[in-house]
């Protein structure tokens, strides 16, 4: 849109894209533990969610800078009715630029990809 806005800054150690800040945590954790760590790190923080393909590409770059072998939790989880929702409560859509799980799990990961 014509009124695209951007953040002036993110907390130290965080990366940004438009109105979002991203941070990579190195500890191996369950999805619930990772979400709790995000929430404790900054007010309003959750595991990452994306709204459009360019934001998804930025998230992939942030992840690939730190992690080159293990997948990383993102804030996408299946509800009891098997609908995928972001950790902030928003419904998942394929317009986000991140593919759906395609598996039987209930939590989503962003795999490391080259390129």
Buried (B, 14 or more C-beta within 10 A) or exposed (E): EEEEEEEEEBEEEBBBBEEBBBBBBEEEEEBEEBBEBBBEEEEEBBBBBBBEEEBBBBBBEBBBEEBEEEEBBBBBBBEEEEEBBBBEEEEBEEEBBBEEBEEEEBBBBBEBEEE
